[in-house]
Amino acid sequence: MIEFIWNLASFVVALGILITVHEYGHFWVARKNGVQVERFSIGFGKAIWRKYDRHGTEFVIAMIPLGGYVKMLDSRVDDVTEDNKNSTFDGKSVSQRIAIIAAGPFANFAFAIFAFYLMFLIGVPSVKPIIGEVSAGSIAAKAKLPINSEIIEVSGNRTRDWQDVNLALVGAIGDKEVTFLVKRADSSSNQKFTLDTEDWAFSPEKESSIASLGLVPFRAKVEAKLAVVAKDSPAELYGLSVGDELLALDEIKINGQWQTFSDEIKRYPDQSVKVTVLRDGSELVLNVIPEAKKYKDKVVGYLGVQPVSQPYPKEYLFDQAYGPIDALEQSAIRTWNLVVLSFDMIGKLITGDVSVKNLSGPISIAQGAGNSADYGFVYFLGFLALISINLGIINLLPLPVLDGGHLFYYFIELLTGKPVPEKIQEIGFKFGTIALLSLMSIAIFNDLSRL
């Protein structure tokens, strides 16, 4: 319940910030072009707070925080006197209307640059993309990617950490081959490898793009010894203690391999199993019953313990931190790359290279907001930037109910010199509403199926 409340609160904060940024883009450019803004609303429904400024604009925070809008004076729907006729939205030139509508999405892109800028100024703790293992029979194994090597580039994209690798691989979905430039641990030179991805089966709801190729990131060595026993967990309930060295699980010898214990304990949800440990020089056999928990569409056993882990090699750790000028450049590059990647993904959704199962809705966004907030402010900034970019791009889609649909009509008017007939616009709005609701339904269904 606490996790749900945290995720919901993080989602509301994130959405509120991004909606405010988006609507402020419309508001600011409208004001600059002499349009009378009657209302600036964050949220829908009953107002829980309102205030008027000296221009007569009503600023509102409404009860349902799932959107917002800027209401501008418009002679097509409002009673307009001769005195304020020049202050109407529809009375402005086509280029002015285009600027006002486009300002919302572009404000989201500008905010993404700002958020990334703060993130890079503060510094992001990062891990170099060192290959720890390559799964047998995988695409990476067939390409003979060497372990303990650092991934320098993926299909020409510079990769400083595993997030860069993941984004580059997502962008390569649908490609018949992916190239890796790696730096081997035993060599100072770089080596290129080509992975045959024609039969690449990538299911984001089940595994990461990295794992789907058979790559396992380097991890610090862990011991089959308990460093943490969670309070009120099954492990504490049945007598396991910090410092216990795991020797066996029923008849299976652990042999100092934490992964063996971790894999085996999952096979006993709500079932009794004997755990042999070494404590203070003496062997001790405990009967434990792991709790049943759902994990990746399976019910697995959960004890609530963590192993002793050796320190991560310092040479693999670094902070992505830049000075004021370089941070601005890096934030602009990161934003541009994500904009290009997002449009590329939309194209691949249309062509079928990416499944609609990959669409995410408000539940996934709320979980992402909560998780990123858990990690800290700098990660929450990165999450805000990513969602801001997606919000900007979605609003640029040429669906009549979105900013992109209005822009589409205005560009036609700009080219022909005549506005699109209202009947055609009404048909477009109906089609756009159906298309948008369909996409939202698919996204929400995907969210629910992942719970």
C-alpha positions as a Markdown table, in Angstrom:
| # | Residue | x | y | z |
|---|---|---|---|---|
| 1 | Met | 0.0 | 0.0 | 0.0 |
| 2 | Ile | 2.9 | 2.4 | 0.9 |
| 3 | Glu | 4.5 | 1.6 | -2.5 |
| 4 | Phe | 1.2 | 2.4 | -4.3 |
| 5 | Ile | 0.9 | 5.7 | -2.5 |
| 6 | Trp | 4.5 | 6.6 | -3.2 |
| 7 | Asn | 4.2 | 5.7 | -6.9 |
| 8 | Leu | 0.9 | 7.6 | -7.2 |
| 9 | Ala | 2.4 | 10.7 | -5.5 |
| 10 | Ser | 5.5 | 10.6 | -7.7 |
| 11 | Phe | 3.3 | 10.2 | -10.8 |
| 12 | Val | 1.1 | 13.2 | -9.8 |
| 13 | Val | 4.1 | 15.4 | -9.2 |
| 14 | Ala | 5.8 | 14.4 | -12.4 |
| 15 | Leu | 2.6 | 14.8 | -14.5 |
| 16 | Gly | 1.8 | 18.1 | -12.8 |
| 17 | Ile | 5.3 | 19.5 | -13.7 |
| 18 | Leu | 5.2 | 18.3 | -17.3 |
| 19 | Ile | 1.6 | 19.5 | -18.0 |
| 20 | Thr | 2.4 | 22.9 | -16.5 |
| 21 | Val | 5.5 | 23.2 | -18.8 |
| 22 | His | 3.5 | 22.1 | -21.8 |
| 23 | Glu | 0.6 | 24.5 | -21.2 |
| 24 | Tyr | 2.9 | 27.3 | -20.3 |
| 25 | Gly | 4.4 | 27.0 | -23.7 |
| 26 | His | 1.0 | 27.6 | -25.3 |
| 27 | Phe | 0.2 | 30.4 | -22.8 |
| 28 | Trp | 3.5 | 32.3 | -23.2 |
| 29 | Val | 3.5 | 32.4 | -27.0 |
| 30 | Ala | -0.2 | 33.2 | -27.1 |
| 31 | Arg | 0.4 | 36.2 | -24.8 |
| 32 | Lys | 3.4 | 37.3 | -26.9 |
| 33 | Asn | 1.1 | 37.2 | -30.0 |
| 34 | Gly | -1.6 | 39.3 | -28.3 |
| 35 | Val | -4.1 | 36.6 | -27.7 |
| 36 | Gln | -6.4 | 37.0 | -24.7 |
| 37 | Val | -5.9 | 33.9 | -22.5 |
| 38 | Glu | -9.1 | 33.3 | -20.4 |
| 39 | Arg | -8.0 | 30.3 | -18.4 |
| 40 | Phe | -4.8 | 28.3 | -17.6 |
| 41 | Ser | -5.9 | 25.1 | -16.0 |
| 42 | Ile | -3.8 | 22.2 | -14.6 |
| 43 | Gly | -6.1 | 19.3 | -14.3 |
| 44 | Phe | -9.8 | 18.8 | -15.2 |
| 45 | Gly | -13.1 | 19.0 | -13.2 |
| 46 | Lys | -13.9 | 21.0 | -10.1 |
| 47 | Ala | -11.3 | 23.7 | -9.3 |
| 48 | Ile | -9.6 | 23.3 | -5.9 |
| 49 | Trp | -7.6 | 26.5 | -6.3 |
| 50 | Arg | -8.0 | 29.6 | -8.5 |
| 51 | Lys | -6.4 | 33.0 | -9.0 |
| 52 | Tyr | -6.8 | 35.9 | -11.5 |
| 53 | Asp | -4.0 | 38.0 | -12.8 |
| 54 | Arg | -4.1 | 41.7 | -13.9 |
| 55 | His | -4.8 | 40.6 | -17.5 |
| 56 | Gly | -8.0 | 38.8 | -16.4 |
| 57 | Thr | -6.6 | 35.3 | -16.9 |
| 58 | Glu | -7.9 | 32.7 | -14.5 |
| 59 | Phe | -5.3 | 30.3 | -13.2 |
| 60 | Val | -6.8 | 27.0 | -11.9 |
| 61 | Ile | -5.7 | 23.8 | -10.3 |
| 62 | Ala | -8.4 | 21.2 | -10.8 |
| 63 | Met | -9.3 | 18.0 | -9.0 |
| 64 | Ile | -8.4 | 15.5 | -11.7 |
| 65 | Pro | -4.6 | 15.8 | -12.4 |
| 66 | Leu | -4.6 | 13.9 | -15.7 |
| 67 | Gly | -4.2 | 16.8 | -18.1 |
| 68 | Gly | -4.6 | 20.6 | -18.6 |
| 69 | Tyr | -5.5 | 23.2 | -21.0 |
| 70 | Val | -5.2 | 26.9 | -22.0 |
| 71 | Lys | -8.5 | 28.5 | -23.0 |
| 72 | Met | -7.9 | 31.4 | -25.4 |
| 73 | Leu | -10.5 | 33.9 | -26.6 |
| 74 | Asp | -12.0 | 32.5 | -29.9 |
| 75 | Ser | -14.7 | 34.1 | -31.9 |
| 76 | Arg | -15.9 | 30.7 | -33.1 |
| 77 | Val | -17.1 | 29.8 | -29.7 |
| 78 | Asp | -17.1 | 33.0 | -27.6 |
| 79 | Asp | -19.1 | 36.2 | -27.8 |
| 80 | Val | -16.5 | 38.7 | -29.0 |
| 81 | Thr | -16.9 | 42.5 | -29.0 |
| 82 | Glu | -15.4 | 44.8 | -31.6 |
| 83 | Asp | -12.9 | 46.0 | -28.9 |
| 84 | Asn | -11.3 | 42.6 | -28.3 |
| 85 | Lys | -11.6 | 41.2 | -31.8 |
| 86 | Asn | -7.9 | 41.5 | -32.3 |
| 87 | Ser | -7.3 | 39.5 | -29.2 |
| 88 | Thr | -8.9 | 36.3 | -30.5 |
| 89 | Phe | -6.9 | 33.2 | -31.4 |
| 90 | Asp | -8.7 | 32.6 | -34.7 |
| 91 | Gly | -8.1 | 36.3 | -35.6 |
| 92 | Lys | -4.3 | 35.7 | -35.7 |
| 93 | Ser | -2.4 | 34.8 | -38.8 |
| 94 | Val | -1.8 | 31.1 | -39.7 |
| 95 | Ser | 1.9 | 31.4 | -38.8 |
| 96 | Gln | 1.0 | 32.9 | -35.4 |
| 97 | Arg | -1.5 | 30.1 | -34.7 |
| 98 | Ile | 1.1 | 27.5 | -35.7 |
| 99 | Ala | 3.6 | 29.1 | -33.3 |
| 100 | Ile | 1.1 | 29.0 | -30.4 |
| 101 | Ile | 0.1 | 25.4 | -30.9 |
| 102 | Ala | 3.7 | 24.2 | -31.5 |
| 103 | Ala | 4.9 | 26.0 | -28.4 |
| 104 | Gly | 3.5 | 23.3 | -26.1 |
| 105 | Pro | 5.4 | 20.3 | -27.4 |
| 106 | Phe | 8.6 | 22.4 | -27.9 |
| 107 | Ala | 8.3 | 23.6 | -24.3 |
| 108 | Asn | 8.5 | 19.9 | -23.3 |
| 109 | Phe | 11.7 | 19.5 | -25.4 |
| 110 | Ala | 13.2 | 22.6 | -23.8 |
| 111 | Phe | 12.3 | 21.3 | -20.3 |
| 112 | Ala | 14.0 | 18.0 | -21.1 |
| 113 | Ile | 17.2 | 19.8 | -22.0 |
| 114 | Phe | 16.9 | 21.7 | -18.7 |
| 115 | Ala | 16.3 | 18.6 | -16.7 |
| 116 | Phe | 19.2 | 16.8 | -18.3 |
| 117 | Tyr | 21.4 | 19.9 | -17.8 |
| 118 | Leu | 20.7 | 19.8 | -14.1 |
| 119 | Met | 21.3 | 16.1 | -14.1 |
| 120 | Phe | 24.7 | 16.4 | -15.8 |
| 121 | Leu | 25.7 | 19.4 | -13.5 |
| 122 | Ile | 25.0 | 17.3 | -10.4 |
| 123 | Gly | 26.6 | 14.2 | -11.8 |
| 124 | Val | 25.1 | 10.8 | -12.5 |
| 125 | Pro | 26.8 | 7.8 | -10.8 |
| 126 | Ser | 27.4 | 5.4 | -13.7 |
| 127 | Val | 28.9 | 2.0 | -14.5 |
| 128 | Lys | 31.0 | 1.2 | -17.6 |
| 129 | Pro | 29.3 | -1.3 | -19.9 |
| 130 | Ile | 31.6 | -4.3 | -19.1 |
| 131 | Ile | 30.5 | -7.7 | -20.4 |
| 132 | Gly | 30.4 | -10.1 | -17.5 |
| 133 | Glu | 29.0 | -13.2 | -19.2 |
| 134 | Val | 27.7 | -14.3 | -22.5 |
| 135 | Ser | 24.8 | -16.8 | -22.5 |
| 136 | Ala | 25.5 | -20.0 | -24.4 |
| 137 | Gly | 23.8 | -20.3 | -27.7 |
| 138 | Ser | 22.8 | -16.6 | -27.7 |
| 139 | Ile | 23.2 | -14.1 | -30.5 |
| 140 | Ala | 26.1 | -12.5 | -28.6 |
| 141 | Ala | 27.7 | -15.9 | -28.2 |
| 142 | Lys | 27.4 | -16.7 | -31.9 |
| 143 | Ala | 29.2 | -13.4 | -32.6 |
| 144 | Lys | 31.9 | -14.4 | -30.1 |
| 145 | Leu | 31.7 | -11.2 | -28.1 |
| 146 | Pro | 34.5 | -11.4 | -25.5 |
| 147 | Ile | 33.7 | -11.3 | -21.8 |
| 148 | Asn | 35.4 | -8.7 | -19.6 |
| 149 | Ser | 35.4 | -6.3 | -22.6 |
| 150 | Glu | 34.0 | -2.8 | -22.6 |
| 151 | Ile | 31.3 | -1.9 | -25.1 |
| 152 | Ile | 32.4 | 1.4 | -26.7 |
| 153 | Glu | 29.8 | 1.7 | -29.5 |
| 154 | Val | 26.6 | 0.0 | -30.6 |
| 155 | Ser | 25.8 | 0.6 | -34.3 |
| 156 | Gly | 27.8 | 3.8 | -34.3 |
| 157 | Asn | 26.3 | 5.2 | -31.1 |
| 158 | Arg | 28.7 | 6.0 | -28.3 |
| 159 | Thr | 28.0 | 4.0 | -25.1 |
| 160 | Arg | 29.3 | 5.3 | -21.8 |
| 161 | Asp | 27.1 | 3.1 | -19.6 |
| 162 | Trp | 24.5 | 0.3 | -19.8 |
| 163 | Gln | 21.7 | 2.8 | -20.3 |
| 164 | Asp | 23.4 | 4.0 | -23.5 |
| 165 | Val | 23.7 | 0.4 | -24.6 |
| 166 | Asn | 20.1 | -0.3 | -23.9 |
| 167 | Leu | 18.9 | 2.8 | -25.8 |
| 168 | Ala | 21.1 | 2.0 | -28.8 |
| 169 | Leu | 19.8 | -1.5 | -28.9 |
| 170 | Val | 16.2 | -0.4 | -28.7 |
| 171 | Gly | 16.9 | 1.9 | -31.6 |
| 172 | Ala | 18.2 | -1.1 | -33.5 |
| 173 | Ile | 15.0 | -3.2 | -33.2 |
| 174 | Gly | 14.1 | -4.4 | -36.6 |
| 175 | Asp | 17.6 | -4.2 | -38.0 |
| 176 | Lys | 19.1 | -7.3 | -39.6 |
| 177 | Glu | 22.4 | -6.8 | -37.9 |
| 178 | Val | 23.9 | -4.8 | -35.0 |
| 179 | Thr | 27.6 | -3.8 | -34.7 |
| 180 | Phe | 29.5 | -3.7 | -31.4 |
| 181 | Leu | 32.8 | -1.9 | -31.0 |
| 182 | Val | 34.5 | -3.2 | -27.9 |
| 183 | Lys | 37.7 | -2.7 | -26.0 |
| 184 | Arg | 39.1 | -6.0 | -24.8 |
| 185 | Ala | 40.6 | -6.3 | -21.3 |
| 186 | Asp | 43.8 | -7.7 | -22.7 |
| 187 | Ser | 44.3 | -5.2 | -25.5 |
| 188 | Ser | 44.5 | -1.4 | -25.9 |
| 189 | Ser | 42.9 | -1.5 | -29.3 |
| 190 | Asn | 39.2 | -1.7 | -30.2 |
| 191 | Gln | 37.6 | -4.6 | -32.1 |
| 192 | Lys | 34.3 | -4.6 | -34.1 |
| 193 | Phe | 31.8 | -7.5 | -33.9 |
| 194 | Thr | 28.7 | -7.9 | -36.0 |
| 195 | Leu | 25.6 | -9.6 | -34.5 |
| 196 | Asp | 23.1 | -11.3 | -36.7 |
| 197 | Thr | 19.8 | -9.9 | -35.4 |
| 198 | Glu | 17.5 | -11.1 | -38.2 |
| 199 | Asp | 15.9 | -13.6 | -35.8 |
| 200 | Trp | 16.2 | -11.4 | -32.7 |
| 201 | Ala | 13.2 | -12.1 | -30.5 |
| 202 | Phe | 13.0 | -9.1 | -28.1 |
| 203 | Ser | 10.1 | -9.0 | -25.6 |
| 204 | Pro | 10.5 | -5.9 | -23.4 |
| 205 | Glu | 7.8 | -7.1 | -21.0 |
| 206 | Lys | 9.9 | -10.2 | -20.2 |
| 207 | Glu | 13.5 | -9.0 | -20.4 |
| 208 | Ser | 15.8 | -6.2 | -21.3 |
| 209 | Ser | 17.3 | -5.6 | -24.8 |
| 210 | Ile | 20.7 | -6.5 | -23.3 |
| 211 | Ala | 19.6 | -9.8 | -21.9 |
| 212 | Ser | 17.7 | -10.7 | -25.0 |
| 213 | Leu | 21.0 | -10.8 | -26.9 |
| 214 | Gly | 22.6 | -13.0 | -24.3 |
| 215 | Leu | 24.7 | -10.3 | -22.6 |
| 216 | Val | 25.1 | -10.3 | -18.8 |
| 217 | Pro | 26.6 | -7.1 | -17.4 |
| 218 | Phe | 29.6 | -7.5 | -15.1 |
| 219 | Arg | 28.7 | -7.7 | -11.5 |
| 220 | Ala | 30.8 | -7.6 | -8.4 |
| 221 | Lys | 31.4 | -11.1 | -7.0 |
| 222 | Val | 28.9 | -12.2 | -4.4 |
| 223 | Glu | 29.5 | -14.8 | -1.7 |
| 224 | Ala | 27.1 | -17.4 | -0.5 |
| 225 | Lys | 27.0 | -15.6 | 2.9 |
| 226 | Leu | 24.1 | -13.5 | 4.3 |
| 227 | Ala | 24.7 | -9.7 | 4.6 |
| 228 | Val | 21.1 | -8.8 | 5.1 |
| 229 | Val | 18.1 | -10.6 | 6.6 |
| 230 | Ala | 15.0 | -8.4 | 6.1 |
| 231 | Lys | 12.9 | -7.7 | 9.1 |
| 232 | Asp | 9.7 | -9.8 | 9.4 |
| 233 | Ser | 10.8 | -11.8 | 6.4 |
| 234 | Pro | 10.5 | -15.6 | 6.1 |
| 235 | Ala | 14.3 | -15.8 | 6.6 |
| 236 | Glu | 14.1 | -14.0 | 10.0 |
| 237 | Leu | 11.0 | -16.0 | 11.0 |
| 238 | Tyr | 12.7 | -19.4 | 10.4 |
| 239 | Gly | 16.0 | -18.5 | 12.1 |
| 240 | Leu | 18.4 | -17.3 | 9.4 |
| 241 | Ser | 20.9 | -14.7 | 10.6 |
| 242 | Val | 23.4 | -12.2 | 9.2 |
| 243 | Gly | 26.8 | -13.9 | 8.7 |
| 244 | Asp | 25.3 | -17.4 | 8.0 |
| 245 | Glu | 27.3 | -19.1 | 5.2 |
| 246 | Leu | 25.0 | -21.1 | 3.0 |
| 247 | Leu | 26.1 | -24.7 | 2.5 |
| 248 | Ala | 23.2 | -26.7 | 1.0 |
| 249 | Leu | 19.5 | -26.5 | 0.1 |
| 250 | Asp | 18.0 | -29.9 | 0.7 |
| 251 | Glu | 20.5 | -32.2 | -1.0 |
| 252 | Ile | 21.9 | -29.6 | -3.4 |
| 253 | Lys | 25.4 | -28.3 | -2.5 |
| 254 | Ile | 25.8 | -24.6 | -2.8 |
| 255 | Asn | 29.6 | -24.7 | -3.2 |
| 256 | Gly | 30.0 | -21.0 | -2.4 |
| 257 | Gln | 27.8 | -20.0 | -5.4 |
| 258 | Trp | 25.1 | -17.5 | -4.4 |
| 259 | Gln | 23.4 | -17.8 | -7.8 |
| 260 | Thr | 22.8 | -21.5 | -7.2 |
| 261 | Phe | 21.0 | -20.8 | -3.9 |
| 262 | Ser | 19.1 | -17.9 | -5.4 |
| 263 | Asp | 17.9 | -20.0 | -8.3 |
| 264 | Glu | 17.0 | -23.0 | -6.2 |
| 265 | Ile | 15.1 | -21.2 | -3.4 |
| 266 | Lys | 12.7 | -19.8 | -6.1 |
| 267 | Arg | 11.5 | -23.4 | -6.7 |
| 268 | Tyr | 9.9 | -23.6 | -3.2 |
| 269 | Pro | 7.1 | -21.1 | -2.9 |
| 270 | Asp | 5.1 | -21.9 | 0.3 |
| 271 | Gln | 6.9 | -25.2 | 0.5 |
| 272 | Ser | 9.2 | -26.4 | 3.3 |
| 273 | Val | 12.8 | -26.8 | 2.5 |
| 274 | Lys | 16.0 | -27.6 | 4.5 |
| 275 | Val | 18.7 | -25.0 | 4.5 |
| 276 | Thr | 22.1 | -25.9 | 5.8 |
| 277 | Val | 24.3 | -23.1 | 7.1 |
| 278 | Leu | 27.6 | -22.6 | 8.8 |
| 279 | Arg | 27.3 | -20.4 | 11.9 |
| 280 | Asp | 30.1 | -19.8 | 14.3 |
| 281 | Gly | 32.0 | -22.8 | 13.0 |
| 282 | Ser | 29.1 | -25.2 | 13.4 |
| 283 | Glu | 26.7 | -26.6 | 10.8 |
| 284 | Leu | 23.0 | -25.9 | 11.4 |
| 285 | Val | 20.0 | -27.3 | 9.5 |
| 286 | Leu | 16.9 | -25.0 | 9.4 |
| 287 | Asn | 13.5 | -25.8 | 8.0 |
| 288 | Val | 12.2 | -22.7 | 6.1 |
| 289 | Ile | 9.1 | -22.0 | 4.1 |
| 290 | Pro | 9.8 | -19.3 | 1.4 |
| 291 | Glu | 6.9 | -16.9 | 0.8 |
| 292 | Ala | 5.2 | -17.2 | -2.6 |
| 293 | Lys | 5.7 | -14.1 | -4.7 |
| 294 | Lys | 4.9 | -13.3 | -8.3 |
| 295 | Tyr | 7.9 | -12.5 | -10.5 |
| 296 | Lys | 7.9 | -12.2 | -14.3 |
| 297 | Asp | 4.6 | -14.1 | -14.7 |
| 298 | Lys | 5.8 | -16.9 | -12.3 |
| 299 | Val | 5.2 | -17.6 | -8.7 |
| 300 | Val | 8.6 | -18.0 | -6.9 |
| 301 | Gly | 9.9 | -18.6 | -3.4 |
| 302 | Tyr | 11.1 | -15.5 | -1.5 |
| 303 | Leu | 13.2 | -15.5 | 1.7 |
| 304 | Gly | 14.2 | -11.9 | 2.1 |
| 305 | Val | 18.0 | -12.1 | 2.2 |
| 306 | Gln | 20.9 | -10.4 | 0.5 |
| 307 | Pro | 24.4 | -11.8 | 0.1 |
| 308 | Val | 27.8 | -10.4 | 1.0 |
| 309 | Ser | 29.1 | -8.6 | -2.1 |
| 310 | Gln | 32.7 | -7.7 | -2.8 |
| 311 | Pro | 33.5 | -4.1 | -3.7 |
| 312 | Tyr | 32.8 | -3.1 | -7.3 |
| 313 | Pro | 36.1 | -2.4 | -9.2 |
| 314 | Lys | 36.8 | 1.3 | -9.0 |
| 315 | Glu | 38.0 | 1.5 | -12.6 |
| 316 | Tyr | 34.5 | 0.4 | -13.7 |
| 317 | Leu | 32.8 | 3.3 | -11.8 |
| 318 | Phe | 32.5 | 6.9 | -12.9 |
| 319 | Asp | 30.3 | 10.0 | -12.6 |
| 320 | Gln | 28.8 | 11.5 | -15.7 |
| 321 | Ala | 29.4 | 15.1 | -14.6 |
| 322 | Tyr | 30.2 | 18.1 | -16.7 |
| 323 | Gly | 30.9 | 21.8 | -16.4 |
| 324 | Pro | 28.2 | 24.4 | -17.2 |
| 325 | Ile | 29.0 | 24.6 | -21.0 |
| 326 | Asp | 29.7 | 20.9 | -21.6 |
| 327 | Ala | 26.6 | 20.0 | -19.6 |
| 328 | Leu | 24.4 | 22.1 | -21.9 |
| 329 | Glu | 25.9 | 20.4 | -25.0 |
| 330 | Gln | 25.4 | 16.9 | -23.5 |
| 331 | Ser | 21.8 | 17.7 | -22.5 |
| 332 | Ala | 21.0 | 18.9 | -26.0 |
| 333 | Ile | 22.6 | 15.8 | -27.6 |
| 334 | Arg | 20.8 | 13.5 | -25.2 |
| 335 | Thr | 17.4 | 15.2 | -25.9 |
| 336 | Trp | 18.0 | 15.1 | -29.6 |
| 337 | Asn | 19.0 | 11.4 | -29.6 |
| 338 | Leu | 15.9 | 10.5 | -27.6 |
| 339 | Val | 13.6 | 12.5 | -29.9 |
| 340 | Val | 15.0 | 10.7 | -32.9 |
| 341 | Leu | 14.7 | 7.4 | -31.2 |
| 342 | Ser | 11.1 | 8.0 | -30.2 |
| 343 | Phe | 10.1 | 8.9 | -33.7 |
| 344 | Asp | 12.0 | 5.9 | -35.0 |
| 345 | Met | 10.0 | 3.7 | -32.6 |
| 346 | Ile | 6.7 | 5.2 | -33.8 |
| 347 | Gly | 7.7 | 4.3 | -37.3 |
| 348 | Lys | 8.6 | 0.7 | -36.3 |
| 349 | Leu | 5.2 | 0.4 | -34.5 |
| 350 | Ile | 3.5 | 1.4 | -37.8 |
| 351 | Thr | 5.6 | -1.1 | -39.8 |
| 352 | Gly | 5.2 | -3.9 | -37.3 |
| 353 | Asp | 8.9 | -4.1 | -36.4 |
| 354 | Val | 7.9 | -3.2 | -32.8 |
| 355 | Ser | 4.8 | -4.8 | -31.2 |
| 356 | Val | 2.0 | -2.8 | -29.7 |
| 357 | Lys | 2.6 | -4.9 | -26.6 |
| 358 | Asn | 5.5 | -2.5 | -25.9 |
| 359 | Leu | 3.2 | 0.4 | -25.4 |
| 360 | Ser | 3.1 | 1.6 | -21.8 |
| 361 | Gly | 0.3 | 3.6 | -20.0 |
| 362 | Pro | -0.2 | 5.5 | -16.8 |
| 363 | Ile | 0.4 | 2.5 | -14.5 |
| 364 | Ser | 3.9 | 1.9 | -15.9 |
| 365 | Ile | 4.6 | 5.6 | -15.9 |
| 366 | Ala | 3.6 | 5.8 | -12.2 |
| 367 | Gln | 5.8 | 2.8 | -11.4 |
| 368 | Gly | 8.7 | 4.4 | -13.2 |
| 369 | Ala | 8.1 | 7.7 | -11.4 |
| 370 | Gly | 8.2 | 5.9 | -8.0 |
| 371 | Asn | 11.2 | 3.8 | -8.8 |
| 372 | Ser | 13.2 | 6.8 | -10.1 |
| 373 | Ala | 12.3 | 8.9 | -7.1 |
| 374 | Asp | 13.5 | 6.0 | -4.9 |
| 375 | Tyr | 16.9 | 6.2 | -6.4 |
| 376 | Gly | 17.2 | 9.9 | -5.8 |
| 377 | Phe | 16.7 | 13.4 | -7.3 |
| 378 | Val | 19.2 | 13.0 | -10.1 |
| 379 | Tyr | 17.4 | 9.9 | -11.5 |
| 380 | Phe | 14.0 | 11.5 | -11.1 |
| 381 | Leu | 15.3 | 14.4 | -13.3 |
| 382 | Gly | 16.3 | 11.9 | -16.0 |
| 383 | Phe | 12.8 | 10.3 | -15.7 |
| 384 | Leu | 11.1 | 13.7 | -16.0 |
| 385 | Ala | 13.2 | 14.5 | -19.1 |
| 386 | Leu | 12.3 | 11.2 | -20.8 |
| 387 | Ile | 8.6 | 11.5 | -20.1 |
| 388 | Ser | 8.7 | 15.2 | -21.2 |
| 389 | Ile | 10.1 | 14.2 | -24.5 |
| 390 | Asn | 7.5 | 11.5 | -25.0 |
| 391 | Leu | 4.7 | 13.9 | -24.1 |
| 392 | Gly | 6.0 | 16.4 | -26.6 |
| 393 | Ile | 6.3 | 13.8 | -29.4 |
| 394 | Ile | 2.8 | 12.3 | -28.7 |
| 395 | Asn | 1.3 | 15.8 | -28.9 |
| 396 | Leu | 3.0 | 16.3 | -32.3 |
| 397 | Leu | 1.3 | 13.2 | -33.8 |
| 398 | Pro | -1.1 | 14.3 | -36.6 |
| 399 | Leu | -4.2 | 13.2 | -34.8 |
| 400 | Pro | -6.8 | 16.0 | -34.8 |
| 401 | Val | -7.5 | 15.9 | -31.1 |
| 402 | Leu | -3.8 | 16.6 | -30.4 |
| 403 | Asp | -1.6 | 19.6 | -31.1 |
| 404 | Gly | -0.2 | 17.8 | -34.1 |
| 405 | Gly | -3.6 | 17.5 | -35.7 |
| 406 | His | -4.2 | 21.2 | -35.3 |
| 407 | Leu | -0.8 | 21.9 | -36.8 |
| 408 | Phe | -1.7 | 19.6 | -39.7 |
| 409 | Tyr | -4.8 | 21.6 | -40.5 |
| 410 | Tyr | -2.9 | 24.9 | -40.2 |
| 411 | Phe | -0.2 | 23.8 | -42.5 |
| 412 | Ile | -2.8 | 22.9 | -45.1 |
| 413 | Glu | -4.3 | 26.4 | -44.6 |
| 414 | Leu | -0.8 | 27.9 | -45.0 |
| 415 | Leu | -0.3 | 26.1 | -48.3 |
| 416 | Thr | -3.8 | 26.5 | -49.8 |
| 417 | Gly | -4.6 | 29.9 | -48.3 |
| 418 | Lys | -8.0 | 28.6 | -47.1 |
| 419 | Pro | -8.9 | 27.0 | -43.8 |
| 420 | Val | -9.9 | 23.3 | -43.8 |
| 421 | Pro | -13.7 | 23.1 | -43.9 |
| 422 | Glu | -15.3 | 22.6 | -40.5 |
| 423 | Lys | -17.1 | 19.4 | -41.6 |
| 424 | Ile | -13.8 | 17.8 | -42.5 |
| 425 | Gln | -12.3 | 19.0 | -39.2 |
| 426 | Glu | -15.2 | 17.4 | -37.3 |
| 427 | Ile | -14.7 | 14.1 | -39.1 |
| 428 | Gly | -11.0 | 14.3 | -38.3 |
| 429 | Phe | -11.6 | 15.0 | -34.6 |
| 430 | Lys | -13.9 | 12.0 | -34.4 |
| 431 | Phe | -11.3 | 9.8 | -36.0 |
| 432 | Gly | -8.6 | 11.2 | -33.8 |
| 433 | Thr | -10.6 | 10.6 | -30.7 |
| 434 | Ile | -11.2 | 6.9 | -31.6 |
| 435 | Ala | -7.5 | 6.4 | -32.5 |
| 436 | Leu | -6.3 | 8.0 | -29.3 |
| 437 | Leu | -8.7 | 6.1 | -27.1 |
| 438 | Ser | -7.6 | 2.9 | -28.9 |
| 439 | Leu | -4.0 | 3.5 | -28.2 |
| 440 | Met | -4.7 | 4.4 | -24.6 |
| 441 | Ser | -6.8 | 1.2 | -24.2 |
| 442 | Ile | -3.9 | -0.9 | -25.5 |
| 443 | Ala | -1.4 | 0.8 | -23.3 |
| 444 | Ile | -3.6 | 0.4 | -20.2 |
| 445 | Phe | -4.2 | -3.3 | -21.1 |
| 446 | Asn | -0.5 | -3.8 | -21.4 |
| 447 | Asp | 0.1 | -2.2 | -18.0 |
| 448 | Leu | -2.5 | -4.4 | -16.3 |
| 449 | Ser | -1.1 | -7.6 | -18.0 |
| 450 | Arg | 2.4 | -6.7 | -16.5 |
| 451 | Leu | 1.1 | -6.4 | -12.9 |
